[in-house]
Amino acid sequence: MTTMFNAARPPIAPPSMLRASGTIVWRNLIHIKRMPEMLLDVTVQSVMFVLLFAFVFGGSIQPPGDVSYKEFLLPGIMVQTMIFSSAVVAMGLTNDLQKGIVDRLKSLPISRSSVLVGRSISSIIHSSIGIAVMGVTGVLIGWRIRGGFADAVLGFALLLLFGFALVWLGIWVGSLMRTVEAVQGFMFTVMFPLTFVANTFAPTEQMPSWLRFIAEWNPVSALTQACRELWGNGMPAGADAAWPLQHAVGASIVWSIALTAIFAPLALAAYRRRSRD
């Protein structure tokens, strides 16, 4: 009997970072399944945005070239949705830190970075649902992708790449702020000017010169212009446009890499400090 109770336990290998991150993603998706109202911002709200801008404001905005406003609108509003993914990951991370969920995960034999990776991937999935909903809504009101298949895939890939870059901004803010309400107030104060002082919903040509300069050097404008060109939903930028709009695809990639290089180290440092509190 003594020998039986003193037998050594077999070693339990900790899960790999990939497996641990997948578990975190699954946990967040189950959370959405149990609280489907968390999808209101990428389902009902997405449809409302498309219909509101297409039918209420569309009659007073004339995009350049022979392009309908509905086709001009959809790339911009999809870009806006990916930008708001940073707010989703920020609020989710702050909520987990505030409720002590991250502390419980830290007690497990898993990589600490898997929490961030899992939260980031689930946030991208959350926003991708909104992109799909808006795409279906756009098709129903007349939007079409008129470019080739490879260009269409590249446009969606740029959306995901830019969304991933801004996820690091969300992790940084989520690690700094102490409450979800503070995160929500800060992120939407930043996100709304970022998306509206751009070419997302209106052409930049008719803006005052100083505002047009800011709008055309806004990373959001480059991404929106890239998606419009790749999907055949807009004209190439004019000769008087800023460099990022004339080289929209390359500029979108450069902006995404630059934003990741800036915010990823800040986010990791802030998360380490916060998780030690």
Residue pairs with C-beta under 8 A, 6 or more apart in sequence:
12 109
14 109
14 110
15 23
15 109
15 110
17 110
17 111
17 113
17 114
17 117
20 110
20 111
20 114
20 118
21 114
21 117
21 118
21 121
22 118
23 114
23 118
24 105
24 114
24 115
24 117
24 118
24 119
24 122
25 118
25 121
25 122
25 125
27 118
28 92
28 118
28 119
28 122
29 122
29 125
31 38
32 38
32 39
32 126
38 126
39 126
39 129
41 84
41 88
41 130
42 81
42 126
42 127
42 129
42 130
42 133
43 129
43 130
43 133
46 77
46 81
46 130
46 133
46 134
46 137
47 133
47 134
47 137
49 77
49 80
49 134
50 73
50 74
50 77
50 134
50 137
50 138
50 141
51 137
51 141
53 73
53 77
53 201
54 69
54 70
54 73
54 141
57 201
58 69
58 70
58 73
59 69
61 69
61 72
61 201
61 202
61 203
62 69
63 69
63 72
63 203
63 234
64 203
64 205
64 234
64 235
64 238
65 234
65 235
67 233
67 234
67 235
68 142
70 138
70 141
70 142
70 143
71 142
71 143
71 144
71 146
71 233
71 234
72 228
72 233
72 234
73 143
73 201
74 134
74 135
74 138
74 143
74 233
75 155
75 224
75 227
75 228
75 231
75 233
75 234
76 198
76 199
76 200
76 201
76 224
77 134
77 200
77 201
78 131
78 134
78 135
78 159
78 227
79 159
79 162
79 195
79 200
79 220
79 223
79 224
79 227
80 195
80 200
80 220
81 127
81 130
81 131
81 134
82 127
82 131
82 159
82 160
82 162
82 163
82 166
83 162
83 163
83 166
83 191
83 194
83 195
83 220
84 127
84 191
85 123
85 124
85 126
85 127
85 163
85 166
85 167
85 170
86 123
86 163
86 166
86 167
86 169
86 170
86 173
86 187
86 191
87 170
87 183
87 184
87 187
87 188
87 191
88 123
88 126
88 127
88 170
89 119
89 120
89 123
89 167
89 170
89 171
89 174
90 169
90 170
90 171
90 173
90 174
90 177
90 183
90 187
91 174
91 180
91 183
91 184
91 187
92 119
92 122
92 123
92 174
93 116
93 119
93 170
93 171
93 174
93 175
93 271
94 174
94 175
94 177
94 178
94 179
94 180
94 182
94 183
95 101
95 180
96 102
96 115
96 119
97 174
97 175
97 274
97 275
98 178
98 179
98 180
102 115
102 275
103 275
105 115
106 112
106 275
112 272
112 275
113 268
116 171
116 267
116 268
116 271
119 171
120 164
120 167
120 171
123 167
123 170
124 160
124 163
124 164
124 167
127 163
128 160
131 156
131 159
135 143
143 233
144 232
145 152
145 155
145 231
145 232
145 233
146 231
146 232
146 233
147 155
147 229
147 230
147 231
147 232
151 230
151 231
151 232
152 230
152 231
154 230
154 249
155 226
155 227
155 230
155 231
158 223
158 226
158 227
158 230
158 249
158 252
158 253
158 256
159 223
159 227
161 252
161 253
161 256
162 219
162 223
162 252
162 255
162 256
162 259
164 256
164 260
165 255
165 256
165 257
165 259
165 260
165 263
166 259
166 263
168 259
168 260
168 263
168 264
168 266
168 267
169 259
169 263
169 267
170 187
171 263
171 267
171 270
171 271
172 263
172 266
172 267
172 270
173 183
173 186
173 187
174 183
175 267
175 270
175 271
175 273
175 274
176 270
176 274
177 183
177 186
194 218
194 220
195 220
197 211
197 214
197 215
197 218
198 204
198 215
198 218
198 220
198 221
198 224
199 215
199 216
199 220
199 221
199 224
199 225
199 245
200 220
200 221
200 224
204 212
204 215
204 216
204 221
204 241
204 245
205 212
205 238
207 215
213 242
215 221
216 241
216 242
216 244
216 245
217 242
217 244
219 244
219 251
219 252
219 255
219 259
221 244
221 245
222 244
222 245
222 248
222 251
222 252
222 255
223 248
223 252
223 255
225 234
225 237
225 244
225 245
225 248
226 248
226 249
226 251
226 252
227 233
228 234
229 236
229 248
229 249
230 249
236 246
237 245
237 246
237 248
239 246
243 251
244 251
244 255
245 251
